[in-house]
């Protein structure tokens, strides 16, 4: 159980000024991150047009609500509702998945 060395006055001043500078930088970074999140939420659409949604689905091999949402730029809940409506129309069929993460295939 040794004791800590005493720091000289100059080294303690440098350590104090660096810590204050780092805190200012962190505050600016956090503000930028919050702005980016706000912008990202505005990009997401609230609905999917049928023609555009089918075009997006044709390029996908394994269709999931999460994958379709990412590809079309909508919320997962919107994508899930769109996929369910296509399934009821007979355009998509459920081929697997579990626990809410269903995998669909396009019927031509």
N, C-alpha and C positions, 0 to 999 in steps of 0.2 A: 504494500500500500504506500506507494510513493506520492509525493506531492507534485502538483503541476508547477512548471516553471513560470516565473513572472515574465510577462511580455514587456518589452520596452515601450516607451510612449509612442514612438514613431510607428512601430508595427501594429499597435492597437488602433492608432488613428487610421491606418490604411485598411485594416479589417473592418472598421466601422463605416468608412466611406464606401467600400465595395458592397457591403450588405445593403446600405440605403439605395445605392444605384441599382442593384439587382431587384429590389422590391418595386422600384418605379418601372422597370422594364416588364416585370411580371404583370403589373396592373394594365399596361398598354396591351400586352399580348392577350390577356383575358377579355379586354374590351373588343379586340378584333375577333376573337373566337365567338363571342356572343353575337356580333353583327353578322358573321358568316352563317350562324345557325338561323337567324331571322331571315336571311336571304334564301336559304335552302328551303324553308317552310313555304315561302311564297311561290317557289317554282312548282310545287306539287299541285297537280290538277285535282278537281273534285269529281269529274266525270270522265267517261271514256266513250268516244264515238264508236259506233259499231264497226264501220269500215276500217278505221284506223286500228282498232283493237284486233280485228281479224288479220290484218296485214302484219301486225306485230307477232301474233300467235303463229303464223305460217313459218316464220324464221326460227322458231324455238323447237328444240327436240323434246325435252321434258318440260311440260308446262306446270308451273306451280304458281300460286298466288303471289308469293314473294318475288319470284323471278319475273313474272309479268309486270308487277308493280315497278320493279327496278328498270325494266326495259321500256316501259311506256311513260314513266315519270309520274305515276299516281300513287295515292296511299294504298297500303295493303288491303284495307277494308273495302275500298272502291274496287280494286282488282278482284277481290274475292267475290263480291256481289256480281261483277261482270262475268266472271267464270261460271258462277252458279246459274246465271241467266242463260248463258250459252249451253250449259249442260242440260237445262230443262228444255231447250229448243232442239237438242239432239246434235249440236255441232261438236261438242266435246264429250269424251267419256272418261270416267274415272278408272285408272289402271293400277293404282296402288297408293301407298302412303298410309300414315297412321297419325293419331293424336292431332288432328286438325291440319296436318301438313300433307295434303293430298297431291297426287301426281296425275295429270290428265294427258290425254292424247287427242289430237285433232282428227275428226272423222271427215273424210272428203266426200 
